[in-house]
Amino acid sequence: MHKATVLTATVATIIIVISTLVTTPNEASLTCSACEGCEVVDKIPGETFTVKVTFDNVGETEGTWAVNVAFEGEEWSWSGTPKTLILKQSHKKTLTWIGDLPSDAPVDTVARLIVYYDDSFAPQDWWIHIVEGAELKIASSTVK
């Protein structure tokens, strides 16, 4: 009985190790795995992107906020230009930021969209993943 228990534990360990090796994600996936269901946009270093955020005043009166967006990661970051948002009660407004990724952003790194307003912030489920800008294509081949 003892040999069967040891054999079962050994087989279970081997299965766990193999499944870990097969499913271990790369750095970008690791960073994004903290957020199931995140939206990841692939971009090359220096590429332009657009961020649109719709705000809704769910309060009782008109309000004014200082708002901004940023992409924040371990290897690179980008910050938009702050804007002033004035909204009447129950009104919505969409603000747009256009930015360029850093030209030296390392390939296979990610940064997460963060929305800042007054003294608060709200991480969003959007990530930009930096991908290689070069792409190889076979123009022709011959065999003799």
TATA-V344475 format. One record per residue. N is the residue number from 1. SS is DSSP state (2 for helix, 1 for strand, 0 for the rest). OMEGA is omega in whole degrees, 0 to 359 (999 if undefined). NEAR is the number of other ideal C-beta (glycine too) atoms within 8 Angstrom. Layout:
N,SS,OMEGA,NEAR + N,SS,OMEGA,NEAR
This chain:
1,0,181,4 + 2,2,179,5 + 3,2,180,6 + 4,2,179,7 + 5,2,178,8 + 6,2,179,8 + 7,2,179,8 + 8,2,179,8 + 9,2,179,8 + 10,2,179,8 + 11,2,179,8 + 12,2,179,8 + 13,2,179,8 + 14,2,179,8 + 15,2,180,8 + 16,2,180,8 + 17,2,181,8 + 18,2,181,8 + 19,2,177,8 + 20,2,180,8 + 21,2,182,7 + 22,2,186,6 + 23,2,180,6 + 24,0,183,5 + 25,0,175,7 + 26,0,185,6 + 27,2,182,7 + 28,2,180,12 + 29,2,178,8 + 30,2,181,8 + 31,2,183,11 + 32,2,183,12 + 33,0,177,8 + 34,0,183,4 + 35,0,176,9 + 36,0,178,4 + 37,0,179,4 + 38,0,174,9 + 39,1,181,6 + 40,1,180,11 + 41,1,178,9 + 42,1,179,6 + 43,1,176,10 + 44,1,178,9 + 45,0,179,11 + 46,0,183,9 + 47,0,178,9 + 48,1,176,7 + 49,1,179,11 + 50,1,176,7 + 51,1,175,12 + 52,1,179,7 + 53,1,177,10 + 54,1,180,7 + 55,1,182,13 + 56,1,176,8 + 57,0,181,12 + 58,0,180,4 + 59,0,184,6 + 60,0,183,3 + 61,0,174,5 + 62,0,180,8 + 63,1,177,8 + 64,1,181,6 + 65,1,168,10 + 66,1,183,9 + 67,1,177,14 + 68,1,176,12 + 69,1,177,13 + 70,1,167,11 + 71,1,183,13 + 72,1,178,7 + 73,0,180,11 + 74,0,186,4 + 75,0,181,7 + 76,0,177,13 + 77,1,177,8 + 78,1,178,11 + 79,1,178,6 + 80,0,176,10 + 81,0,181,5 + 82,0,179,7 + 83,1,174,8 + 84,1,181,8 + 85,1,176,12 + 86,1,182,6 + 87,1,172,13 + 88,0,178,6 + 89,0,177,9 + 90,0,177,6 + 91,0,178,8 + 92,1,174,8 + 93,1,177,8 + 94,1,175,8 + 95,1,183,10 + 96,1,172,7 + 97,1,175,10 + 98,1,182,7 + 99,1,175,10 + 100,1,176,9 + 101,0,177,16 + 102,0,182,9 + 103,0,179,7 + 104,0,178,6 + 105,0,182,12 + 106,0,178,8 + 107,0,179,8 + 108,0,173,9 + 109,0,183,14 + 110,1,171,12 + 111,1,185,13 + 112,1,177,12 + 113,1,176,13 + 114,1,176,12 + 115,1,179,11 + 116,1,175,9 + 117,1,185,12 + 118,0,181,5 + 119,0,182,2 + 120,1,174,6 + 121,1,180,7 + 122,1,175,7 + 123,1,180,7 + 124,1,180,8 + 125,1,178,8 + 126,1,179,11 + 127,1,169,15 + 128,1,179,14 + 129,1,181,13 + 130,1,180,14 + 131,1,180,9 + 132,0,179,6 + 133,0,180,8 + 134,0,180,4 + 135,0,182,5 + 136,0,176,4 + 137,0,176,4 + 138,0,182,5 + 139,0,177,3 + 140,0,174,4 + 141,0,179,4 + 142,0,174,4 + 143,0,180,3 + 144,0,999,2
